[in-house]
Amino acid sequence: LTQLIHKRESGLITPISTRKKCNGHVSLGPKYQLQTTLEGHSRCVNRLHWNETGTYLVSCSDDTSVIVWDPTRMKKKVATYETGHSRNILGVRFLPHSNDDLIVTGAMDDKVGLHSLSSQSTIEYRCHNEWVKDVEVDPSTPHIFWSASEDGTVRQFDRRMRHVCTPTTCQNVLVDLRGKYPSTRSGLELTCVAINKANSNYLAVAGKDCFVRVYDRRNLPCPSRKEFPRPVMAMAPKHLQEGSKRTRAFPTHVCFSRNGEELIANYSGDYVYLFDVVKGTYSNEYAIPKNCKRSRAEMAVAAVHKDLGDKAQKRKINNTNDNHNRAIYHYNDAIAINPCDGSSYSDRAHSLMVRGWKGDNDWATRDIEMALSATEVNAKTYKIAILLLNKTSGPLPKIVRLISEARSRFPNDEDFQDLEKALDVKNVNNNQEKGPPLEKVCKEMTGKLLETSAANSLLQEKTEREKGNRDSSDDDDDDFFTDENWALSGFEAVKPDVFKKESPEDEDLTIRLPTQRFVGHCNEETDIKEASFLGDSGQLIAAGSDRGSLYIWNKTSGNILNVLKGDGDTVNSVQSHPFDCLIATSGIDNTIKLWSPTAQPHSKFYLPVYESRLSPRLRLQRLIRSLLVS
């Protein structure tokens, strides 16, 4: 950040360019503090949206009103408008290039509203027959906007055309997923829609399954033909695609980056994930980049972080995962600084495997593939890879191949000799099962890697619980989100990377995998919780939590930089100012909070903490409070 300021003072870059680069800079993440609290609504504030210039902020609430605020200058509300909705408003947007006069809303009364603040008039669209969960606008035109509803449709509206319709005769359906990818009998319930601001032809749609689908508006079928639209790409974390039974995790919000090259999705019952829209990421492409070069200073800093991770991993106190969290934290920084070091990937995979949070095994598998692609692979990497495959019930031929490679590279290593004796490598075939000798050798090798008896017993206990979890029935939906099940649900067998589609239109559509994930927050109580890129460069990621916290992550490393108390119950909406270092948040409280960097950063060291589902007592308290307010 200081280098940018020096370049500006020297005239090497313009003040406008400096302002954009400083906005959302990673060094500002730990410095965000509460600046202002705006009061005006009588019930919880569901959504926020900045106008194009960042001078005004609009909010919608369960009190069925929208308020326009001037948060930067007067720091108070400018206008209050009663929308005419009869139920909670779940989506709001300024219509661009309308002089901040037109506002679009969507609500639980199944209606979409177009409101004019100057004329105090409203146009109602009654196309949907279920809740309208989100609305979106095109930043390049003041005429077109979209809505996403639980009826399984995304509808397009053009205010230049007269629109009179009913849900059965309306012809403005842009994406129709009714009867396909069913989450209910009527089809897939949609939760959010997002436009790619760099290329408004691409529209991201998510519903109550694990996939984010991106459509090209130019290639969508005509509504009269009643054809299912085919997405140009689909994205989902690998562990959510696997298994015969669909997971309950689904995206509550998706958002494109400013340049349109990346997309983040906030999953209910899971984490926040980052996807590459341009290149895409698939499981067969995990490899360390060729010609990967870093300066000596960067490699020295990365070595310090890796050393801290090694020390933290060796301290297993009271069979807790705190030191594994600390080790993963430092490995994340080391890999972000020096992504060429294969040993950092294998060490992080080891900590992920032992920690055992949801999806950790899949990310450990990814790290192992990266480590094995390095030019220099040590014996520890092969050992961790074999342990991970054995733990996740990986294919036996792959285990045999790794043992053979390790035996040829390290012929004097006793562990590989024992593995070769325990498993007859020459006579193994695809139908052969792993016997007790292999399990025994793996446990002994695990103890050597963990280096303490406490960590060994912890891993053995997790393995036993994992086996019991796999043997138990998956039909009990009520126990799906228990702490134990969430923590262990990542231990699943490796499945093919291409998801088996439910219709011929999506055959051979390979699912793109995330490039980064952001853990620590809890997203279960509400299905409108947002995640946003902060700043013009998007180096920071922010999202709310059911515990009333605002989380800020480093996009490159995935580490938590700041945790702020943003609400008494739940933080739902997180919106970054288009130009300045300013964040607006809202949630169950009837207030809006504004956050900006200060001179003094937090000195606290943030580690990801497993936020479990709210207790029944706390749920009851929140329910009683909401009934009293209503």
C-alpha positions in Angstrom: 0.0 0.0 0.0 2.8 2.4 0.8 4.4 1.7 -2.6 1.1 2.8 -4.3 1.2 6.0 -2.4 4.9 6.7 -3.3 4.1 6.1 -7.0 1.2 8.5 -6.8 3.4 11.2 -5.2 6.0 10.6 -7.9 3.4 11.0 -10.6 3.9 7.4 -11.9 0.2 6.6 -11.5 -2.9 8.9 -11.4 -4.9 9.6 -8.2 -7.9 7.9 -9.7 -5.9 4.7 -10.4 -4.4 4.8 -6.9 -7.8 5.1 -5.4 -9.1 2.1 -7.2 -6.1 0.0 -6.3 -6.2 1.0 -2.7 -9.9 0.1 -2.4 -10.1 -3.4 -1.1 -6.3 -3.8 -0.7 -5.4 -6.8 1.3 -3.5 -4.8 3.8 -6.7 -3.0 4.8 -8.6 -6.1 5.7 -7.5 -6.2 9.4 -8.2 -2.5 9.8 -11.9 -2.3 9.2 -13.9 -0.9 12.1 -17.4 0.3 12.7 -17.9 3.8 11.3 -21.6 4.6 11.4 -24.9 3.0 12.3 -28.0 4.0 10.3 -31.4 3.7 11.9 -34.8 4.0 10.1 -36.4 0.6 9.5 -38.7 -0.9 12.1 -37.9 -4.6 11.2 -35.0 -6.6 9.9 -33.1 -5.2 6.9 -32.8 -7.9 4.2 -30.9 -6.4 1.3 -28.7 -3.4 0.4 -27.5 -1.9 -2.8 -25.3 1.1 -3.8 -26.0 3.3 -6.7 -23.5 3.7 -9.6 -21.6 6.6 -8.1 -21.7 5.4 -4.5 -23.5 8.5 -3.2 -26.7 6.7 -2.2 -27.5 3.4 -0.5 -31.0 1.7 -0.8 -32.3 -0.8 1.7 -35.3 -3.0 1.9 -36.9 -4.5 5.0 -39.6 -6.8 6.4 -41.6 -3.6 7.1 -42.3 -3.5 3.3 -40.6 -0.1 2.8 -37.4 0.9 1.1 -35.2 3.7 2.3 -32.6 5.7 0.4 -29.7 6.8 2.5 -26.8 9.3 2.1 -24.3 7.4 4.2 -21.1 9.3 3.2 -22.1 13.0 3.5 -25.2 13.6 5.6 -25.2 10.1 7.1 -29.0 9.9 7.2 -31.9 8.8 5.2 -32.9 10.9 2.2 -36.3 9.3 1.3 -38.6 6.6 2.5 -41.0 4.9 0.1 -43.9 2.5 0.9 -43.7 -0.1 -1.8 -47.2 -1.6 -1.5 -45.8 -5.1 -1.0 -47.8 -7.1 1.5 -44.9 -9.3 2.8 -41.2 -9.1 3.4 -39.0 -7.6 0.6 -36.1 -9.9 -0.2 -34.5 -8.0 -3.1 -33.8 -4.4 -4.1 -31.8 -2.6 -6.8 -31.3 0.9 -8.1 -32.1 0.9 -11.8 -28.9 2.3 -13.5 -28.9 5.5 -15.5 -32.2 6.6 -14.0 -30.8 9.5 -11.9 -31.4 7.3 -8.9 -35.1 7.7 -9.3 -36.2 4.1 -10.2 -35.9 1.2 -7.7 -36.7 -2.5 -8.4 -37.9 -4.7 -5.6 -39.0 -8.4 -5.1 -40.9 -9.8 -2.2 -42.5 -12.8 -0.5 -45.9 -11.7 -1.9 -44.7 -13.1 -5.3 -44.6 -9.6 -6.8 -41.9 -7.6 -8.5 -42.2 -3.8 -8.2 -40.8 -0.9 -10.2 -41.0 2.2 -8.1 -40.4 5.9 -9.0 -39.4 8.1 -6.1 -40.1 11.4 -7.8 -43.6 10.5 -9.0 -44.4 8.2 -6.0 -45.8 5.6 -8.4 -45.4 1.8 -8.6 -45.7 -0.7 -11.4 -46.5 -4.2 -10.1 -45.5 -7.4 -12.0 -47.5 -10.5 -10.9 -45.7 -13.0 -13.1 -44.4 -15.3 -10.3 -46.4 -17.7 -8.2 -43.8 -18.2 -5.4 -41.6 -16.0 -3.4 -39.3 -13.6 -5.3 -35.9 -14.2 -3.7 -33.7 -11.8 -5.7 -33.7 -9.1 -8.4 -30.8 -8.0 -10.7 -30.2 -5.1 -13.1 -28.0 -4.6 -16.1 -25.4 -1.8 -15.4 -25.3 -0.9 -19.1 -29.1 -0.2 -19.6 -31.8 1.5 -17.6 -34.6 -0.5 -19.1 -34.0 -4.2 -18.4 -34.0 -6.1 -15.1 -34.5 -9.7 -13.9 -36.1 -11.6 -11.0 -35.5 -15.0 -9.6 -38.2 -16.9 -7.7 -38.8 -20.1 -5.9 -41.2 -21.1 -8.7 -38.1 -22.1 -10.7 -38.0 -19.3 -13.2 -35.9 -16.2 -14.0 -38.0 -13.6 -15.7 -36.8 -10.6 -17.7 -38.6 -7.3 -17.6 -38.4 -4.4 -20.1 -40.0 -1.2 -18.8 -40.3 0.2 -22.3 -42.9 -2.5 -23.0 -46.4 -2.7 -21.6 -46.6 -5.8 -19.5 -49.9 -7.5 -18.5 -49.8 -11.2 -17.7 -50.5 -14.0 -15.2 -48.1 -16.7 -14.0 -49.6 -19.2 -16.6 -49.6 -17.0 -19.7 -46.5 -14.8 -19.1 -44.0 -14.9 -22.0 -41.1 -13.1 -20.2 -39.5 -16.3 -18.8 -35.8 -16.2 -19.5 -34.6 -19.3 -17.6 -37.2 -22.0 -16.9 -36.1 -24.8 -14.5 -39.5 -26.0 -13.5 -39.6 -29.7 -13.7 -35.8 -30.0 -13.9 -33.2 -30.5 -11.2 -36.1 -30.9 -8.7 -35.7 -29.7 -5.2 -39.5 -29.7 -4.8 -42.3 -31.2 -6.9 -42.6 -28.0 -8.9 -38.9 -27.9 -9.8 -35.7 -26.2 -8.6 -36.4 -23.4 -6.2 -34.1 -20.5 -7.2 -32.4 -18.4 -4.6 -30.3 -15.8 -6.5 -29.4 -14.4 -9.8 -26.3 -12.3 -10.8 -25.2 -10.5 -13.9 -21.6 -10.4 -15.2 -21.0 -6.7 -15.2 -18.0 -7.1 -17.5 -20.1 -9.0 -20.0 -23.9 -8.7 -19.4 -24.6 -11.6 -21.7 -23.7 -14.0 -19.0 -26.2 -14.6 -16.1 -25.4 -16.8 -13.1 -28.4 -18.6 -11.5 -28.4 -20.7 -8.3 -31.1 -22.7 -6.5 -31.6 -25.3 -3.9 -29.0 -27.7 -5.2 -25.3 -27.6 -5.1 -24.7 -26.2 -8.6 -24.2 -22.6 -9.9 -25.2 -22.4 -13.5 -24.1 -19.7 -15.9 -26.2 -19.0 -19.0 -25.6 -17.0 -22.1 -28.6 -14.9 -22.7 -28.0 -15.0 -26.5 -28.4 -18.8 -26.6 -31.4 -19.3 -24.4 -34.5 -21.0 -26.0 -37.7 -19.1 -26.7 -40.3 -19.6 -23.9 -42.9 -20.8 -26.3 -40.7 -23.8 -27.3 -40.8 -25.1 -23.7 -37.2 -26.3 -23.9 -34.9 -26.6 -20.9 -32.1 -24.0 -21.1 -28.5 -25.4 -21.4 -25.9 -23.6 -19.3 -22.6 -22.7 -20.8 -20.9 -23.7 -17.5 -21.8 -25.2 -14.2 -19.8 -25.0 -10.9 -19.9 -26.9 -7.6 -17.5 -28.1 -4.9 -16.5 -31.7 -5.5 -17.7 -33.1 -2.1 -21.2 -31.7 -2.7 -21.5 -33.5 -6.0 -20.7 -36.9 -4.6 -23.0 -39.6 -3.2 -26.2 -41.1 -4.2 -28.2 -38.7 -2.0 -28.3 -35.0 -2.7 -26.8 -32.7 -0.1 -28.8 -29.9 1.5 -26.0 -27.4 0.9 -27.0 -24.9 -1.8 -25.9 -21.4 -2.8 -27.7 -18.5 -1.1 -25.9 -15.8 -3.1 -23.6 -15.6 -6.1 -21.5 -12.6 -7.2 -19.2 -11.9 -10.1 -16.0 -9.9 -9.7 -15.6 -6.5 -11.2 -13.6 -7.8 -14.2 -16.0 -10.7 -14.6 -13.3 -13.4 -14.4 -14.2 -14.9 -11.0 -17.4 -15.8 -9.2 -18.0 -16.5 -5.5 -20.9 -18.5 -4.1 -22.0 -18.6 -0.4 -23.3 -22.0 0.4 -26.0 -22.7 3.1 -24.7 -25.5 5.3 -21.2 -25.2 3.9 -18.6 -22.5 3.1 -17.9 -19.7 0.6 -16.2 -20.8 -2.6 -14.3 -19.0 -5.4 -14.6 -20.1 -9.0 -12.6 -19.2 -12.1 -15.1 -18.2 -14.8 -12.6 -17.8 -17.7 -10.2 -20.8 -17.4 -12.1 -23.1 -15.1 -10.6 -25.7 -12.8 -11.0 -29.4 -13.1 -9.5 -32.3 -11.0 -7.1 -33.4 -13.7 -5.6 -29.9 -13.9 -4.1 -29.7 -10.4 -0.4 -29.1 -10.9 2.2 -26.6 -9.9 2.6 -24.0 -12.7 5.6 -24.5 -14.9 8.3 -21.9 -15.0 7.2 -20.9 -11.5 9.7 -18.4 -10.1 9.7 -16.3 -7.0 12.2 -13.8 -5.6 14.5 -14.9 -2.8 12.7 -12.5 -0.4 9.3 -14.1 -1.1 10.7 -17.6 -0.7 12.3 -16.6 2.6 9.0 -15.3 3.9 7.2 -18.4 2.7 9.8 -20.6 4.5 9.1 -18.8 7.8 5.4 -19.4 7.4 6.0 -23.1 6.6 8.3 -23.5 9.6 5.6 -22.0 11.8 3.1 -24.5 10.3 5.4 -27.4 11.0 5.9 -26.3 14.6 2.1 -25.9 15.1 1.4 -29.2 13.6 3.7 -31.0 16.0 2.0 -29.6 19.1 -1.1 -31.7 19.5 -2.6 -30.6 22.9 -5.5 -32.4 24.4 -6.6 -34.0 21.1 -7.9 -30.7 19.7 -7.7 -29.3 16.2 -6.4 -25.8 17.2 -2.9 -26.5 16.2 -3.9 -28.0 12.9 -5.9 -24.8 12.2 -2.8 -22.8 13.1 -0.7 -25.0 10.8 -3.2 -24.7 7.9 -3.2 -20.9 8.4 0.6 -20.7 8.0 0.6 -23.2 5.1 -2.0 -21.0 3.3 0.3 -18.0 3.6 3.3 -20.0 2.5 1.6 -21.3 -0.6 0.2 -17.8 -1.4 3.7 -16.4 -1.3 5.5 -19.3 -2.9 3.2 -21.6 -4.9 6.2 -23.5 -6.3 7.0 -25.4 -3.1 5.4 -28.9 -3.3 6.2 -29.8 0.3 3.9 -27.0 1.5 1.0 -28.6 -0.3 1.7 -32.0 1.1 2.1 -30.7 4.7 -1.2 -28.8 4.4 -2.8 -31.9 3.1 -1.7 -33.8 6.2 -3.2 -31.1 8.5 -6.4 -31.1 6.5 -6.7 -34.8 6.6 -6.3 -34.9 10.4 -8.6 -31.9 11.1 -11.4 -33.6 9.2 -13.8 -30.7 8.6 -16.4 -30.9 5.8 -14.6 -31.1 2.4 -11.1 -31.2 4.0 -10.4 -34.6 2.4 -11.2 -33.3 -1.1 -8.9 -30.3 -0.6 -6.2 -32.5 0.8 -6.5 -34.7 -2.3 -6.1 -31.6 -4.4 -3.0 -30.5 -2.5 -1.5 -34.0 -2.8 -2.0 -33.9 -6.6 -0.2 -30.5 -6.6 2.6 -31.8 -4.5 3.1 -34.9 -6.7 3.3 -32.7 -9.8 6.4 -30.9 -8.4 9.8 -31.5 -9.8 11.1 -32.7 -6.5 8.9 -35.0 -4.5 10.0 -36.2 -1.0 9.1 -39.4 0.7 6.7 -37.7 3.1 4.5 -36.6 0.2 4.2 -40.2 -1.0 3.3 -41.3 2.5 0.6 -38.7 3.0 -0.8 -39.5 -0.4 -1.1 -43.2 0.4 -2.6 -42.5 3.8 -5.2 -40.2 2.2 -6.2 -42.7 -0.5 -6.5 -45.4 2.1 -8.6 -43.1 4.3 -11.0 -42.0 1.6 -11.4 -45.6 0.1 -9.5 -44.5 -3.0 -8.9 -46.9 -5.9 -6.5 -49.7 -5.0 -4.6 -49.6 -8.3 -3.7 -46.0 -7.6 -2.4 -46.9 -4.2 -0.3 -49.7 -5.7 1.1 -47.3 -8.3 2.1 -44.8 -5.6 3.8 -47.5 -3.6 5.7 -48.7 -6.6 6.9 -45.2 -7.5 7.9 -44.5 -3.9 9.7 -47.8 -3.6 11.7 -47.1 -6.8 12.6 -43.6 -5.6 13.3 -44.4 -2.0 14.4 -48.1 -1.9 15.8 -47.8 1.6 12.7 -46.4 3.3 11.3 -49.0 5.7 7.7 -47.7 5.5 7.6 -48.3 1.8 9.1 -51.8 2.3 6.5 -52.6 4.8 3.7 -51.4 2.5 5.1 -53.5 -0.4 5.1 -56.6 1.9 1.6 -55.9 3.3 0.2 -55.5 -0.2 1.4 -57.8 -3.0 2.0 -55.2 -5.6 2.8 -57.6 -8.4 -0.4 -59.7 -8.0 -3.0 -57.0 -7.1 -6.0 -56.4 -9.4 -9.0 -54.2 -9.5 -11.3 -56.6 -7.7 -8.9 -57.2 -4.8 -9.8 -55.6 -1.4 -7.3 -54.0 1.0 -6.6 -56.4 3.8 -5.8 -55.9 7.5 -2.0 -55.9 6.9 -2.3 -52.7 4.8 -4.4 -51.0 7.4 -1.9 -51.9 10.1 1.0 -50.5 8.2 -0.9 -47.3 7.4 -1.7 -46.8 11.1 2.0 -47.3 12.0 3.1 -44.9 9.3 0.4 -42.4 10.5 1.9 -42.5 14.0 5.3 -41.7 12.6 4.0 -38.7 10.7 2.0 -37.3 13.6 5.0 -37.9 15.9 2.8 -38.0 19.1 0.6 -40.6 20.6 -2.1 -38.1 21.3 -2.5 -37.2 17.6 -2.4 -40.8 16.7 -5.3 -41.6 19.0 -7.2 -38.6 17.6 -6.8 -39.9 14.0 -7.7 -43.4 15.0 -10.8 -42.1 16.8 -11.8 -40.1 13.7 -11.3 -43.2 11.5 -13.6 -45.3 13.7 -16.3 -42.6 13.7 -15.9 -42.2 10.0 -16.5 -45.9 9.4 -19.6 -45.8 11.6 -20.9 -42.8 9.8 -20.4 -44.5 6.4 -22.2 -47.7 7.6 -25.2 -45.8 9.1 -28.2 -44.9 7.1 -28.5 -41.6 5.2 -32.3 -41.4 5.4 -32.6 -39.4 8.5 -32.7 -35.7 7.3 -33.2 -34.3 10.8 -29.6 -35.3 11.8 -27.9 -34.0 8.7 -26.7 -30.8 10.2 -25.5 -32.1 13.5 -22.0 -31.1 14.5 -20.6 -34.6 14.2 -22.2 -35.2 10.8 -21.1 -31.8 9.4 -17.5 -32.4 10.6 -17.3 -35.9 9.1 -19.4 -35.5 6.0 -16.2 -34.8 4.0 -15.1 -38.4 4.4 -16.6 -39.8 1.2 -15.3 -42.1 -1.5 -13.8 -40.5 -4.6 -16.3 -40.4 -7.4 -16.0 -39.3 -11.1 -15.6 -35.6 -11.7 -18.5 -35.4 -14.3 -21.9 -35.2 -12.6 -24.5 -37.5 -13.9 -27.1 -35.2 -15.3 -30.9 -35.8 -15.2 -31.7 -34.8 -18.8 -30.0 -35.2 -22.2 -29.5 -31.4 -22.5 -26.6 -31.5 -20.0 -24.7 -34.6 -21.0 -20.9 -34.3 -21.0 -21.0 -30.9 -19.2 -18.0 -31.0 -16.9 -18.5 -29.4 -13.6 -15.9 -26.7 -12.7 -14.4 -26.9 -9.3 -13.5 -24.0 -6.9 -10.1 -22.5 -6.8 -10.3 -21.3 -3.2 -12.6 -21.7 -0.2 -13.2 -19.5 2.8 -14.2 -21.3 6.0 -15.1 -20.2 9.6 -18.5 -18.7 9.3 -21.9 -20.4 9.7 -24.6 -20.1 7.0 -27.7 -22.1 7.9 -30.4 -19.9 9.4 -31.3 -17.7 6.4 -31.2 -18.4 2.6 -30.5 -14.8 1.5 -27.0 -14.5 3.0 -24.6 -12.7 0.7 -20.9 -12.9 -0.1 -19.1 -10.0 -1.9 -15.8 -9.0 -3.4 -14.4 -6.0 -1.6 -13.0 -3.2 -3.6 -12.1 -2.7 -7.3 -9.4 -5.3 -7.2 -11.4 -7.8 -5.3 -8.4 -9.0 -3.1 -10.8 -9.4 -0.1 -13.9 -11.5 0.3 -16.6 -10.7 2.9 -19.7 -12.6 4.1 -22.0 -12.6 7.1 -22.6 -15.3 9.7 -25.5 -16.7 11.8 -23.6 -15.6 14.8 -23.9 -12.0 13.9 -20.3 -11.6 12.6 -18.9 -10.1 9.5 -16.0 -12.1 8.1 -13.2 -10.7 5.9 -10.9 -13.2 4.1 -7.8 -12.9 2.0 -8.8 -14.1 -1.4 -5.3 -15.4 -2.3 -4.6 -17.4 0.9 -8.1 -18.0 2.1 -7.2 -16.9 5.7 -9.4 -14.8 7.9 -8.2 -11.3 8.2 -10.9 -9.8 10.4 -14.1 -10.7 12.3 -16.4 -7.9 13.3 -19.6 -7.9 15.3 -22.1 -6.8 12.7 -25.5 -7.8 14.1 -27.2 -9.0 17.2 -28.4 -12.2 15.4 -27.5 -12.7 11.8 -25.6 -10.7 9.1 -27.3 -11.2 5.8 -26.4 -8.5 3.4 -22.8 -7.4 2.7 -22.3 -4.7 0.0 -19.0 -3.0 -0.9 -18.9 0.6 -2.0 -18.1 0.9 -5.7 -15.1 3.2 -5.2 -14.3 3.9 -1.5 -13.1 1.6 1.2 -16.5 1.3 2.8 -18.7 -1.8 3.5 -22.4 -1.7 4.3 -24.0 -4.6 6.3 -27.4 -5.5 7.6 -29.3 -8.4 9.0 -31.9 -9.3 11.6 -31.5 -6.0 13.4 -33.3 -3.0 12.1 -30.1 -1.0 11.6 -27.5 -0.7 8.9 -23.8 -0.6 9.8 -21.0 1.0 7.8 -17.4 -0.2 8.1 -14.2 1.5 7.0 -10.5 1.0 7.7 -8.9 2.9 10.6 -5.2 3.7 11.4 -5.0 1.0 14.0 -5.3 -2.7 12.8 -6.5 -5.5 15.0 -3.7 -7.4 16.7 -5.8 -10.5 17.1 -4.8 -13.7 15.3 -7.9 -15.1 13.7 -8.1 -18.8 13.1 -11.1 -20.5 11.5 -13.5 -21.8 14.2 -16.1 -24.5 13.4 -19.4 -22.6 13.9 -22.0 -25.2 14.7 -25.7 -24.9 14.1 -27.6 -22.7 16.6 -28.8 -24.5 19.7 -32.6 -25.2 20.0 -32.8 -22.7 22.9 -31.3 -19.9 20.9 -33.5 -20.8 18.0 -36.6 -20.5 20.3 -35.4 -17.1 21.6 -35.0 -15.7 18.1 -38.4 -17.0 17.1 -40.1 -15.4 20.1 -38.3 -12.2 19.4 -39.4 -12.1 15.8 -43.0 -12.8 16.8 -43.0 -10.0 19.3 -41.6 -7.6 16.7 -44.3 -8.6 14.2 
